[in-house]
């Protein structure tokens, strides 16, 4: 995880791009959306250990990862964005 953050802080040189500023990795998830995704992800993961104890709870892992990265591929395909700061910069 630290490796990803160290890459994100480097300035782009040559063919290398900053992960956060790259046009393919533009953030499209707002803070409220991120918080909801983290909560839903944690609830789903908890289903693996308590309650019905089903493996479907592991679906919460990519939900949390998408929230941490701040970019939802489905939002990008549909042209949606809940990030107010991102809309203002564009």
PDB file of N, CA, C and O in Angstrom:
ATOM      1  N   UNK A   1       0.816  -1.176   0.000  1.00  0.00           N
ATOM      2  CA  UNK A   1       0.000   0.000   0.000  1.00  0.00           C
ATOM      3  C   UNK A   1       0.867   1.249   0.000  1.00  0.00           C
ATOM      4  O   UNK A   1       0.546   2.221  -0.685  1.00  0.00           O
ATOM      5  N   UNK A   2       1.946   1.241   0.746  1.00  0.00           N
ATOM      6  CA  UNK A   2       2.833   2.396   0.761  1.00  0.00           C
ATOM      7  C   UNK A   2       3.454   2.630  -0.608  1.00  0.00           C
ATOM      8  O   UNK A   2       3.741   3.768  -0.978  1.00  0.00           O
ATOM      9  N   UNK A   3       3.661   1.559  -1.354  1.00  0.00           N
ATOM     10  CA  UNK A   3       4.224   1.678  -2.689  1.00  0.00           C
ATOM     11  C   UNK A   3       3.324   2.526  -3.576  1.00  0.00           C
ATOM     12  O   UNK A   3       3.814   3.362  -4.335  1.00  0.00           O
ATOM     13  N   UNK A   4       2.011   2.319  -3.492  1.00  0.00           N
ATOM     14  CA  UNK A   4       1.056   3.084  -4.301  1.00  0.00           C
ATOM     15  C   UNK A   4       1.115   4.551  -3.925  1.00  0.00           C
ATOM     16  O   UNK A   4       1.129   5.411  -4.805  1.00  0.00           O
ATOM     17  N   UNK A   5       1.152   4.860  -2.622  1.00  0.00           N
ATOM     18  CA  UNK A   5       1.198   6.252  -2.194  1.00  0.00           C
ATOM     19  C   UNK A   5       2.515   6.909  -2.585  1.00  0.00           C
ATOM     20  O   UNK A   5       2.529   8.098  -2.906  1.00  0.00           O
ATOM     21  N   UNK A   6       3.620   6.172  -2.568  1.00  0.00           N
ATOM     22  CA  UNK A   6       4.887   6.768  -2.965  1.00  0.00           C
ATOM     23  C   UNK A   6       4.894   7.066  -4.460  1.00  0.00           C
ATOM     24  O   UNK A   6       5.487   8.058  -4.882  1.00  0.00           O
ATOM     25  N   UNK A   7       4.246   6.228  -5.272  1.00  0.00           N
ATOM     26  CA  UNK A   7       4.149   6.509  -6.695  1.00  0.00           C
ATOM     27  C   UNK A   7       3.273   7.729  -6.963  1.00  0.00           C
ATOM     28  O   UNK A   7       3.547   8.518  -7.867  1.00  0.00           O
ATOM     29  N   UNK A   8       2.221   7.873  -6.169  1.00  0.00           N
ATOM     30  CA  UNK A   8       1.281   8.969  -6.380  1.00  0.00           C
ATOM     31  C   UNK A   8       1.916  10.320  -6.066  1.00  0.00           C
ATOM     32  O   UNK A   8       1.461  11.339  -6.585  1.00  0.00           O
ATOM     33  N   UNK A   9       2.943  10.358  -5.241  1.00  0.00           N
ATOM     34  CA  UNK A   9       3.545  11.613  -4.856  1.00  0.00           C
ATOM     35  C   UNK A   9       4.676  12.031  -5.788  1.00  0.00           C
ATOM     36  O   UNK A   9       5.117  13.178  -5.725  1.00  0.00           O
ATOM     37  N   UNK A  10       5.153  11.153  -6.639  1.00  0.00           N
ATOM     38  CA  UNK A  10       6.239  11.486  -7.557  1.00  0.00           C
ATOM     39  C   UNK A  10       5.726  12.363  -8.691  1.00  0.00           C
ATOM     40  O   UNK A  10       4.585  12.218  -9.129  1.00  0.00           O
ATOM     41  N   UNK A  11       6.550  13.247  -9.153  1.00  0.00           N
ATOM     42  CA  UNK A  11       6.201  14.092 -10.290  1.00  0.00           C
ATOM     43  C   UNK A  11       6.372  13.290 -11.571  1.00  0.00           C
ATOM     44  O   UNK A  11       7.285  12.468 -11.654  1.00  0.00           O
ATOM     45  N   UNK A  12       5.520  13.503 -12.576  1.00  0.00           N
ATOM     46  CA  UNK A  12       5.650  12.750 -13.819  1.00  0.00           C
ATOM     47  C   UNK A  12       6.945  13.107 -14.545  1.00  0.00           C
ATOM     48  O   UNK A  12       7.295  14.278 -14.688  1.00  0.00           O
ATOM     49  N   UNK A  13       7.637  12.081 -14.993  1.00  0.00           N
ATOM     50  CA  UNK A  13       8.858  12.289 -15.774  1.00  0.00           C
ATOM     51  C   UNK A  13       8.806  11.363 -16.981  1.00  0.00           C
ATOM     52  O   UNK A  13       8.609  10.157 -16.836  1.00  0.00           O
ATOM     53  N   UNK A  14       8.979  11.917 -18.150  1.00  0.00           N
ATOM     54  CA  UNK A  14       8.978  11.108 -19.359  1.00  0.00           C
ATOM     55  C   UNK A  14       7.653  10.414 -19.567  1.00  0.00           C
ATOM     56  O   UNK A  14       6.608  11.062 -19.616  1.00  0.00           O
ATOM     57  N   UNK A  15       7.690   9.069 -19.693  1.00  0.00           N
ATOM     58  CA  UNK A  15       6.488   8.290 -19.935  1.00  0.00           C
ATOM     59  C   UNK A  15       5.727   7.956 -18.658  1.00  0.00           C
ATOM     60  O   UNK A  15       4.602   7.460 -18.718  1.00  0.00           O
ATOM     61  N   UNK A  16       6.324   8.221 -17.515  1.00  0.00           N
ATOM     62  CA  UNK A  16       5.667   7.898 -16.257  1.00  0.00           C
ATOM     63  C   UNK A  16       4.685   8.999 -15.898  1.00  0.00           C
ATOM     64  O   UNK A  16       4.977  10.186 -16.047  1.00  0.00           O
ATOM     65  N   UNK A  17       3.522   8.590 -15.426  1.00  0.00           N
ATOM     66  CA  UNK A  17       2.483   9.544 -15.049  1.00  0.00           C
ATOM     67  C   UNK A  17       2.170   9.418 -13.573  1.00  0.00           C
ATOM     68  O   UNK A  17       2.260   8.333 -12.998  1.00  0.00           O
ATOM     69  N   UNK A  18       1.810  10.510 -12.976  1.00  0.00           N
ATOM     70  CA  UNK A  18       1.342  10.516 -11.603  1.00  0.00           C
ATOM     71  C   UNK A  18       0.014   9.774 -11.570  1.00  0.00           C
ATOM     72  O   UNK A  18      -0.865  10.067 -12.380  1.00  0.00           O
ATOM     73  N   UNK A  19      -0.159   8.827 -10.662  1.00  0.00           N
ATOM     74  CA  UNK A  19      -1.360   8.007 -10.634  1.00  0.00           C
ATOM     75  C   UNK A  19      -2.619   8.832 -10.385  1.00  0.00           C
ATOM     76  O   UNK A  19      -3.674   8.526 -10.941  1.00  0.00           O
ATOM     77  N   UNK A  20      -2.525   9.865  -9.567  1.00  0.00           N
ATOM     78  CA  UNK A  20      -3.710  10.649  -9.249  1.00  0.00           C
ATOM     79  C   UNK A  20      -4.043  11.617 -10.375  1.00  0.00           C
ATOM     80  O   UNK A  20      -5.224  11.820 -10.658  1.00  0.00           O
ATOM     81  N   UNK A  21      -3.087  12.206 -11.009  1.00  0.00           N
ATOM     82  CA  UNK A  21      -3.319  13.213 -12.036  1.00  0.00           C
ATOM     83  C   UNK A  21      -3.436  12.624 -13.443  1.00  0.00           C
ATOM     84  O   UNK A  21      -3.706  13.352 -14.398  1.00  0.00           O
ATOM     85  N   UNK A  22      -3.237  11.333 -13.572  1.00  0.00           N
ATOM     86  CA  UNK A  22      -3.312  10.689 -14.880  1.00  0.00           C
ATOM     87  C   UNK A  22      -4.722  10.809 -15.444  1.00  0.00           C
ATOM     88  O   UNK A  22      -5.687  10.671 -14.693  1.00  0.00           O
ATOM     89  N   UNK A  23      -4.875  11.063 -16.753  1.00  0.00           N
ATOM     90  CA  UNK A  23      -6.214  11.187 -17.314  1.00  0.00           C
ATOM     91  C   UNK A  23      -7.031   9.909 -17.201  1.00  0.00           C
ATOM     92  O   UNK A  23      -8.260   9.968 -17.226  1.00  0.00           O
ATOM     93  N   UNK A  24      -6.390   8.767 -17.078  1.00  0.00           N
ATOM     94  CA  UNK A  24      -7.130   7.520 -16.955  1.00  0.00           C
ATOM     95  C   UNK A  24      -7.562   7.258 -15.511  1.00  0.00           C
ATOM     96  O   UNK A  24      -8.426   6.414 -15.275  1.00  0.00           O
ATOM     97  N   UNK A  25      -6.984   7.957 -14.555  1.00  0.00           N
ATOM     98  CA  UNK A  25      -7.294   7.751 -13.143  1.00  0.00           C
ATOM     99  C   UNK A  25      -7.869   9.013 -12.513  1.00  0.00           C
ATOM    100  O   UNK A  25      -7.520   9.337 -11.378  1.00  0.00           O
ATOM    101  N   UNK A  26      -8.728   9.725 -13.206  1.00  0.00           N
ATOM    102  CA  UNK A  26      -9.304  10.949 -12.676  1.00  0.00           C
ATOM    103  C   UNK A  26     -10.374  10.613 -11.643  1.00  0.00           C
ATOM    104  O   UNK A  26     -11.246   9.781 -11.895  1.00  0.00           O
ATOM    105  N   UNK A  27     -10.307  11.257 -10.489  1.00  0.00           N
ATOM    106  CA  UNK A  27     -11.253  10.961  -9.426  1.00  0.00           C
ATOM    107  C   UNK A  27     -12.665  11.362  -9.831  1.00  0.00           C
ATOM    108  O   UNK A  27     -12.871  12.409 -10.444  1.00  0.00           O
ATOM    109  N   UNK A  28     -13.631  10.525  -9.486  1.00  0.00           N
ATOM    110  CA  UNK A  28     -15.021  10.824  -9.788  1.00  0.00           C
ATOM    111  C   UNK A  28     -15.951  10.441  -8.634  1.00  0.00           C
ATOM    112  O   UNK A  28     -17.159  10.303  -8.827  1.00  0.00           O
ATOM    113  N   UNK A  29     -15.386  10.270  -7.432  1.00  0.00           N
ATOM    114  CA  UNK A  29     -16.170   9.916  -6.254  1.00  0.00           C
ATOM    115  C   UNK A  29     -15.976  10.993  -5.193  1.00  0.00           C
ATOM    116  O   UNK A  29     -14.848  11.309  -4.816  1.00  0.00           O
ATOM    117  N   UNK A  30     -17.077  11.548  -4.720  1.00  0.00           N
ATOM    118  CA  UNK A  30     -17.038  12.571  -3.675  1.00  0.00           C
ATOM    119  C   UNK A  30     -16.855  11.970  -2.294  1.00  0.00           C
ATOM    120  O   UNK A  30     -16.863  10.750  -2.132  1.00  0.00           O
ATOM    121  N   UNK A  31     -16.690  12.837  -1.290  1.00  0.00           N
ATOM    122  CA  UNK A  31     -16.422  12.386   0.079  1.00  0.00           C
ATOM    123  C   UNK A  31     -17.582  11.598   0.679  1.00  0.00           C
ATOM    124  O   UNK A  31     -17.360  10.582   1.337  1.00  0.00           O
ATOM    125  N   UNK A  32     -18.805  12.048   0.463  1.00  0.00           N
ATOM    126  CA  UNK A  32     -19.966  11.332   1.005  1.00  0.00           C
ATOM    127  C   UNK A  32     -20.082   9.960   0.349  1.00  0.00           C
ATOM    128  O   UNK A  32     -20.359   8.965   1.020  1.00  0.00           O
ATOM    129  N   UNK A  33     -19.870   9.911  -0.957  1.00  0.00           N
ATOM    130  CA  UNK A  33     -19.906   8.651  -1.701  1.00  0.00           C
ATOM    131  C   UNK A  33     -18.831   7.700  -1.178  1.00  0.00           C
ATOM    132  O   UNK A  33     -19.081   6.505  -1.019  1.00  0.00           O
ATOM    133  N   UNK A  34     -17.636   8.229  -0.910  1.00  0.00           N
ATOM    134  CA  UNK A  34     -16.549   7.401  -0.376  1.00  0.00           C
ATOM    135  C   UNK A  34     -16.931   6.818   0.976  1.00  0.00           C
ATOM    136  O   UNK A  34     -16.724   5.631   1.225  1.00  0.00           O
ATOM    137  N   UNK A  35     -17.489   7.655   1.851  1.00  0.00           N
ATOM    138  CA  UNK A  35     -17.858   7.193   3.198  1.00  0.00           C
ATOM    139  C   UNK A  35     -18.916   6.094   3.117  1.00  0.00           C
ATOM    140  O   UNK A  35     -18.830   5.092   3.827  1.00  0.00           O
ATOM    141  N   UNK A  36     -19.905   6.281   2.257  1.00  0.00           N
ATOM    142  CA  UNK A  36     -20.956   5.265   2.096  1.00  0.00           C
ATOM    143  C   UNK A  36     -20.359   3.963   1.577  1.00  0.00           C
ATOM    144  O   UNK A  36     -20.719   2.884   2.047  1.00  0.00           O
ATOM    145  N   UNK A  37     -19.451   4.058   0.615  1.00  0.00           N
ATOM    146  CA  UNK A  37     -18.827   2.852   0.054  1.00  0.00           C
ATOM    147  C   UNK A  37     -18.001   2.107   1.101  1.00  0.00           C
ATOM    148  O   UNK A  37     -18.024   0.877   1.148  1.00  0.00           O
ATOM    149  N   UNK A  38     -17.273   2.843   1.939  1.00  0.00           N
ATOM    150  CA  UNK A  38     -16.468   2.194   2.977  1.00  0.00           C
ATOM    151  C   UNK A  38     -17.375   1.487   3.978  1.00  0.00           C
ATOM    152  O   UNK A  38     -17.094   0.356   4.374  1.00  0.00           O
ATOM    153  N   UNK A  39     -18.455   2.137   4.391  1.00  0.00           N
ATOM    154  CA  UNK A  39     -19.388   1.529   5.347  1.00  0.00           C
ATOM    155  C   UNK A  39     -20.027   0.277   4.747  1.00  0.00           C
ATOM    156  O   UNK A  39     -20.085  -0.767   5.397  1.00  0.00           O
ATOM    157  N   UNK A  40     -20.506   0.383   3.509  1.00  0.00           N
ATOM    158  CA  UNK A  40     -21.125  -0.772   2.851  1.00  0.00           C
ATOM    159  C   UNK A  40     -20.103  -1.898   2.685  1.00  0.00           C
ATOM    160  O   UNK A  40     -20.427  -3.066   2.899  1.00  0.00           O
ATOM    161  N   UNK A  41     -18.878  -1.552   2.305  1.00  0.00           N
ATOM    162  CA  UNK A  41     -17.833  -2.557   2.155  1.00  0.00           C
ATOM    163  C   UNK A  41     -17.532  -3.280   3.450  1.00  0.00           C
ATOM    164  O   UNK A  41     -17.371  -4.501   3.462  1.00  0.00           O
ATOM    165  N   UNK A  42     -17.453  -2.526   4.555  1.00  0.00           N
ATOM    166  CA  UNK A  42     -17.189  -3.143   5.856  1.00  0.00           C
ATOM    167  C   UNK A  42     -18.343  -4.044   6.288  1.00  0.00           C
ATOM    168  O   UNK A  42     -18.120  -5.112   6.860  1.00  0.00           O
ATOM    169  N   UNK A  43     -19.570  -3.618   6.017  1.00  0.00           N
ATOM    170  CA  UNK A  43     -20.733  -4.460   6.347  1.00  0.00           C
ATOM    171  C   UNK A  43     -20.685  -5.753   5.541  1.00  0.00           C
ATOM    172  O   UNK A  43     -20.935  -6.831   6.079  1.00  0.00           O
ATOM    173  N   UNK A  44     -20.362  -5.647   4.243  1.00  0.00           N
ATOM    174  CA  UNK A  44     -20.279  -6.853   3.410  1.00  0.00           C
ATOM    175  C   UNK A  44     -19.181  -7.796   3.901  1.00  0.00           C
ATOM    176  O   UNK A  44     -19.384  -9.008   3.973  1.00  0.00           O
ATOM    177  N   UNK A  45     -18.023  -7.237   4.236  1.00  0.00           N
ATOM    178  CA  UNK A  45     -16.927  -8.081   4.731  1.00  0.00           C
ATOM    179  C   UNK A  45     -17.307  -8.741   6.047  1.00  0.00           C
ATOM    180  O   UNK A  45     -16.932  -9.887   6.296  1.00  0.00           O
ATOM    181  N   UNK A  46     -18.050  -8.028   6.895  1.00  0.00           N
ATOM    182  CA  UNK A  46     -18.458  -8.620   8.171  1.00  0.00           C
ATOM    183  C   UNK A  46     -19.358  -9.837   7.968  1.00  0.00           C
ATOM    184  O   UNK A  46     -19.418 -10.709   8.835  1.00  0.00           O
ATOM    185  N   UNK A  47     -20.059  -9.910   6.833  1.00  0.00           N
ATOM    186  CA  UNK A  47     -20.916 -11.068   6.552  1.00  0.00           C
ATOM    187  C   UNK A  47     -20.113 -12.355   6.380  1.00  0.00           C
ATOM    188  O   UNK A  47     -20.659 -13.452   6.501  1.00  0.00           O
ATOM    189  N   UNK A  48     -18.824 -12.220   6.101  1.00  0.00           N
ATOM    190  CA  UNK A  48     -17.973 -13.403   5.969  1.00  0.00           C
ATOM    191  C   UNK A  48     -17.756 -14.041   7.336  1.00  0.00           C
ATOM    192  O   UNK A  48     -17.626 -15.261   7.442  1.00  0.00           O
ATOM    193  N   UNK A  49     -17.717 -13.212   8.390  1.00  0.00           N
ATOM    194  CA  UNK A  49     -17.360 -13.705   9.718  1.00  0.00           C
ATOM    195  C   UNK A  49     -18.549 -13.892  10.654  1.00  0.00           C
ATOM    196  O   UNK A  49     -18.525 -14.768  11.518  1.00  0.00           O
ATOM    197  N   UNK A  50     -19.596 -13.069  10.488  1.00  0.00           N
ATOM    198  CA  UNK A  50     -20.783 -13.177  11.343  1.00  0.00           C
ATOM    199  C   UNK A  50     -22.020 -13.244  10.467  1.00  0.00           C
ATOM    200  O   UNK A  50     -21.963 -12.944   9.275  1.00  0.00           O
ATOM    201  N   UNK A  51     -23.123 -13.632  11.051  1.00  0.00           N
ATOM    202  CA  UNK A  51     -24.359 -13.715  10.282  1.00  0.00           C
ATOM    203  C   UNK A  51     -24.359 -14.949   9.401  1.00  0.00           C
ATOM    204  O   UNK A  51     -24.045 -16.041   9.874  1.00  0.00           O
ATOM    205  N   UNK A  52     -24.708 -14.797   8.116  1.00  0.00           N
ATOM    206  CA  UNK A  52     -24.813 -15.974   7.245  1.00  0.00           C
ATOM    207  C   UNK A  52     -23.462 -16.604   6.894  1.00  0.00           C
ATOM    208  O   UNK A  52     -23.430 -17.714   6.362  1.00  0.00           O
ATOM    209  N   UNK A  53     -22.369 -15.936   7.172  1.00  0.00           N
ATOM    210  CA  UNK A  53     -21.004 -16.417   6.904  1.00  0.00           C
ATOM    211  C   UNK A  53     -20.861 -16.925   5.471  1.00  0.00           C
ATOM    212  O   UNK A  53     -20.442 -18.059   5.238  1.00  0.00           O
ATOM    213  N   UNK A  54     -21.207 -16.084   4.542  1.00  0.00           N
ATOM    214  CA  UNK A  54     -21.123 -16.430   3.129  1.00  0.00           C
ATOM    215  C   UNK A  54     -19.895 -15.777   2.494  1.00  0.00           C
ATOM    216  O   UNK A  54     -19.455 -14.712   2.926  1.00  0.00           O
ATOM    217  N   UNK A  55     -19.356 -16.421   1.477  1.00  0.00           N
ATOM    218  CA  UNK A  55     -18.172 -15.869   0.801  1.00  0.00           C
ATOM    219  C   UNK A  55     -18.520 -14.643  -0.038  1.00  0.00           C
ATOM    220  O   UNK A  55     -17.623 -13.919  -0.468  1.00  0.00           O
ATOM    221  N   UNK A  56     -19.800 -14.402  -0.277  1.00  0.00           N
ATOM    222  CA  UNK A  56     -20.207 -13.228  -1.043  1.00  0.00           C
ATOM    223  C   UNK A  56     -19.833 -11.930  -0.335  1.00  0.00           C
ATOM    224  O   UNK A  56     -19.816 -10.865  -0.953  1.00  0.00           O
ATOM    225  N   UNK A  57     -19.542 -12.015   0.927  1.00  0.00           N
ATOM    226  CA  UNK A  57     -19.131 -10.831   1.679  1.00  0.00           C
ATOM    227  C   UNK A  57     -17.829 -10.232   1.194  1.00  0.00           C
ATOM    228  O   UNK A  57     -17.567  -9.050   1.415  1.00  0.00           O
ATOM    229  N   UNK A  58     -17.001 -11.047   0.529  1.00  0.00           N
ATOM    230  CA  UNK A  58     -15.723 -10.542   0.021  1.00  0.00           C
ATOM    231  C   UNK A  58     -15.912  -9.528  -1.104  1.00  0.00           C
ATOM    232  O   UNK A  58     -14.945  -8.894  -1.524  1.00  0.00           O
ATOM    233  N   UNK A  59     -17.130  -9.365  -1.595  1.00  0.00           N
ATOM    234  CA  UNK A  59     -17.405  -8.319  -2.584  1.00  0.00           C
ATOM    235  C   UNK A  59     -17.134  -6.943  -1.971  1.00  0.00           C
ATOM    236  O   UNK A  59     -16.937  -5.968  -2.697  1.00  0.00           O
ATOM    237  N   UNK A  60     -17.124  -6.862  -0.655  1.00  0.00           N
ATOM    238  CA  UNK A  60     -16.834  -5.607   0.031  1.00  0.00           C
ATOM    239  C   UNK A  60     -15.417  -5.118  -0.171  1.00  0.00           C
ATOM    240  O   UNK A  60     -15.163  -3.920  -0.048  1.00  0.00           O
ATOM    241  N   UNK A  61     -14.484  -6.007  -0.478  1.00  0.00           N
ATOM    242  CA  UNK A  61     -13.083  -5.603  -0.667  1.00  0.00           C
ATOM    243  C   UNK A  61     -12.931  -4.654  -1.855  1.00  0.00           C
ATOM    244  O   UNK A  61     -12.362  -3.576  -1.683  1.00  0.00           O
ATOM    245  N   UNK A  62     -13.416  -5.005  -3.065  1.00  0.00           N
ATOM    246  CA  UNK A  62     -13.271  -4.039  -4.159  1.00  0.00           C
ATOM    247  C   UNK A  62     -14.069  -2.760  -3.935  1.00  0.00           C
ATOM    248  O   UNK A  62     -13.688  -1.699  -4.428  1.00  0.00           O
ATOM    249  N   UNK A  63     -15.174  -2.851  -3.195  1.00  0.00           N
ATOM    250  CA  UNK A  63     -15.955  -1.639  -2.892  1.00  0.00           C
ATOM    251  C   UNK A  63     -15.109  -0.679  -2.069  1.00  0.00           C
ATOM    252  O   UNK A  63     -15.095   0.521  -2.340  1.00  0.00           O
ATOM    253  N   UNK A  64     -14.407  -1.192  -1.070  1.00  0.00           N
ATOM    254  CA  UNK A  64     -13.539  -0.352  -0.244  1.00  0.00           C
ATOM    255  C   UNK A  64     -12.356   0.157  -1.054  1.00  0.00           C
ATOM    256  O   UNK A  64     -11.974   1.319  -0.919  1.00  0.00           O
ATOM    257  N   UNK A  65     -11.773  -0.686  -1.887  1.00  0.00           N
ATOM    258  CA  UNK A  65     -10.632  -0.251  -2.704  1.00  0.00           C
ATOM    259  C   UNK A  65     -11.025   0.870  -3.667  1.00  0.00           C
ATOM    260  O   UNK A  65     -10.260   1.815  -3.859  1.00  0.00           O
ATOM    261  N   UNK A  66     -12.192   0.773  -4.262  1.00  0.00           N
ATOM    262  CA  UNK A  66     -12.670   1.822  -5.161  1.00  0.00           C
ATOM    263  C   UNK A  66     -12.833   3.127  -4.383  1.00  0.00           C
ATOM    264  O   UNK A  66     -12.503   4.198  -4.892  1.00  0.00           O
ATOM    265  N   UNK A  67     -13.337   3.043  -3.157  1.00  0.00           N
ATOM    266  CA  UNK A  67     -13.498   4.238  -2.335  1.00  0.00           C
ATOM    267  C   UNK A  67     -12.142   4.846  -1.987  1.00  0.00           C
ATOM    268  O   UNK A  67     -11.996   6.068  -1.999  1.00  0.00           O
ATOM    269  N   UNK A  68     -11.154   4.014  -1.678  1.00  0.00           N
ATOM    270  CA  UNK A  68      -9.831   4.526  -1.325  1.00  0.00           C
ATOM    271  C   UNK A  68      -9.123   5.164  -2.519  1.00  0.00           C
ATOM    272  O   UNK A  68      -8.424   6.165  -2.364  1.00  0.00           O
ATOM    273  N   UNK A  69      -9.302   4.592  -3.698  1.00  0.00           N
ATOM    274  CA  UNK A  69      -8.676   5.144  -4.905  1.00  0.00           C
ATOM    275  C   UNK A  69      -9.401   6.417  -5.350  1.00  0.00           C
ATOM    276  O   UNK A  69      -8.779   7.351  -5.854  1.00  0.00           O
ATOM    277  N   UNK A  70     -10.714   6.442  -5.158  1.00  0.00           N
ATOM    278  CA  UNK A  70     -11.494   7.619  -5.516  1.00  0.00           C
ATOM    279  C   UNK A  70     -11.962   7.642  -6.957  1.00  0.00           C
ATOM    280  O   UNK A  70     -12.440   8.671  -7.435  1.00  0.00           O
ATOM    281  N   UNK A  71     -11.835   6.526  -7.656  1.00  0.00           N
ATOM    282  CA  UNK A  71     -12.249   6.457  -9.057  1.00  0.00           C
ATOM    283  C   UNK A  71     -13.068   5.194  -9.277  1.00  0.00           C
ATOM    284  O   UNK A  71     -12.581   4.081  -9.077  1.00  0.00           O
ATOM    285  N   UNK A  72     -14.316   5.380  -9.689  1.00  0.00           N
ATOM    286  CA  UNK A  72     -15.206   4.254  -9.956  1.00  0.00           C
ATOM    287  C   UNK A  72     -15.267   4.023 -11.471  1.00  0.00           C
ATOM    288  O   UNK A  72     -15.683   4.915 -12.210  1.00  0.00           O
ATOM    289  N   UNK A  73     -14.859   2.839 -11.940  1.00  0.00           N
ATOM    290  CA  UNK A  73     -14.883   2.564 -13.374  1.00  0.00           C
ATOM    291  C   UNK A  73     -16.290   2.667 -13.976  1.00  0.00           C
ATOM    292  O   UNK A  73     -16.444   3.135 -15.104  1.00  0.00           O
ATOM    293  N   UNK A  74     -17.310   2.235 -13.237  1.00  0.00           N
ATOM    294  CA  UNK A  74     -18.680   2.318 -13.745  1.00  0.00           C
ATOM    295  C   UNK A  74     -19.117   3.774 -13.904  1.00  0.00           C
ATOM    296  O   UNK A  74     -19.772   4.122 -14.887  1.00  0.00           O
ATOM    297  N   UNK A  75     -18.758   4.621 -12.942  1.00  0.00           N
ATOM    298  CA  UNK A  75     -19.064   6.052 -13.073  1.00  0.00           C
ATOM    299  C   UNK A  75     -18.389   6.630 -14.317  1.00  0.00           C
ATOM    300  O   UNK A  75     -18.976   7.442 -15.031  1.00  0.00           O
ATOM    301  N   UNK A  76     -17.152   6.203 -14.569  1.00  0.00           N
ATOM    302  CA  UNK A  76     -16.429   6.713 -15.736  1.00  0.00           C
ATOM    303  C   UNK A  76     -17.129   6.308 -17.030  1.00  0.00           C
ATOM    304  O   UNK A  76     -17.260   7.125 -17.942  1.00  0.00           O
ATOM    305  N   UNK A  77     -17.579   5.058 -17.120  1.00  0.00           N
ATOM    306  CA  UNK A  77     -18.281   4.576 -18.312  1.00  0.00           C
ATOM    307  C   UNK A  77     -19.576   5.346 -18.529  1.00  0.00           C
ATOM    308  O   UNK A  77     -19.916   5.710 -19.655  1.00  0.00           O
ATOM    309  N   UNK A  78     -20.308   5.595 -17.417  1.00  0.00           N
ATOM    310  CA  UNK A  78     -21.587   6.282 -17.515  1.00  0.00           C
ATOM    311  C   UNK A  78     -21.457   7.805 -17.550  1.00  0.00           C
ATOM    312  O   UNK A  78     -22.448   8.509 -17.742  1.00  0.00           O
ATOM    313  N   UNK A  79     -20.239   8.311 -17.367  1.00  0.00           N
ATOM    314  CA  UNK A  79     -20.016   9.750 -17.391  1.00  0.00           C
ATOM    315  C   UNK A  79     -20.517  10.458 -16.142  1.00  0.00           C
ATOM    316  O   UNK A  79     -20.843  11.643 -16.196  1.00  0.00           O
ATOM    317  N   UNK A  80     -20.584   9.749 -15.013  1.00  0.00           N
ATOM    318  CA  UNK A  80     -21.068  10.325 -13.764  1.00  0.00           C
ATOM    319  C   UNK A  80     -19.908  10.761 -12.883  1.00  0.00           C
ATOM    320  O   UNK A  80     -18.787  10.271 -13.022  1.00  0.00           O
ATOM    321  N   UNK A  81     -20.190  11.693 -11.970  1.00  0.00           N
ATOM    322  CA  UNK A  81     -19.210  12.109 -10.989  1.00  0.00           C
ATOM    323  C   UNK A  81     -19.932  12.700  -9.789  1.00  0.00           C
ATOM    324  O   UNK A  81     -20.825  13.533  -9.945  1.00  0.00           O
ATOM    325  N   UNK A  82     -19.547  12.270  -8.589  1.00  0.00           N
ATOM    326  CA  UNK A  82     -20.102  12.842  -7.373  1.00  0.00           C
ATOM    327  C   UNK A  82     -19.078  13.722  -6.680  1.00  0.00           C
ATOM    328  O   UNK A  82     -19.309  14.183  -5.562  1.00  0.00           O
ATOM    329  N   UNK A  83     -17.966  13.957  -7.324  1.00  0.00           N
ATOM    330  CA  UNK A  83     -16.872  14.760  -6.770  1.00  0.00           C
ATOM    331  C   UNK A  83     -17.064  16.220  -7.195  1.00  0.00           C
ATOM    332  O   UNK A  83     -16.861  16.563  -8.360  1.00  0.00           O
ATOM    333  N   UNK A  84     -17.456  17.072  -6.249  1.00  0.00           N
ATOM    334  CA  UNK A  84     -17.697  18.480  -6.565  1.00  0.00           C
ATOM    335  C   UNK A  84     -16.409  19.206  -6.948  1.00  0.00           C
ATOM    336  O   UNK A  84     -16.415  20.043  -7.851  1.00  0.00           O
ATOM    337  N   UNK A  85     -15.296  18.890  -6.260  1.00  0.00           N
ATOM    338  CA  UNK A  85     -14.012  19.526  -6.563  1.00  0.00           C
ATOM    339  C   UNK A  85     -13.531  19.137  -7.954  1.00  0.00           C
ATOM    340  O   UNK A  85     -12.948  19.958  -8.662  1.00  0.00           O
ATOM    341  N   UNK A  86     -13.770  17.904  -8.344  1.00  0.00           N
ATOM    342  CA  UNK A  86     -13.348  17.431  -9.669  1.00  0.00           C
ATOM    343  C   UNK A  86     -14.114  18.156 -10.752  1.00  0.00           C
ATOM    344  O   UNK A  86     -13.549  18.516 -11.785  1.00  0.00           O
ATOM    345  N   UNK A  87     -15.405  18.373 -10.523  1.00  0.00           N
ATOM    346  CA  UNK A  87     -16.238  19.088 -11.505  1.00  0.00           C
ATOM    347  C   UNK A  87     -15.777  20.528 -11.648  1.00  0.00           C
ATOM    348  O   UNK A  87     -15.793  21.078 -12.749  1.00  0.00           O
ATOM    349  N   UNK A  88     -15.362  21.150 -10.531  1.00  0.00           N
ATOM    350  CA  UNK A  88     -14.934  22.543 -10.563  1.00  0.00           C
ATOM    351  C   UNK A  88     -13.604  22.696 -11.304  1.00  0.00           C
ATOM    352  O   UNK A  88     -13.378  23.714 -11.959  1.00  0.00           O
ATOM    353  N   UNK A  89     -12.722  21.697 -11.207  1.00  0.00           N
ATOM    354  CA  UNK A  89     -11.420  21.752 -11.875  1.00  0.00           C
ATOM    355  C   UNK A  89     -11.549  21.543 -13.382  1.00  0.00           C
ATOM    356  O   UNK A  89     -10.729  22.055 -14.145  1.00  0.00           O
ATOM    357  N   UNK A  90     -12.561  20.804 -13.820  1.00  0.00           N
ATOM    358  CA  UNK A  90     -12.701  20.470 -15.233  1.00  0.00           C
ATOM    359  C   UNK A  90     -13.170  21.640 -16.056  1.00  0.00           C
ATOM    360  O   UNK A  90     -13.337  21.515 -17.269  1.00  0.00           O
TER     361      UNK A  90
END
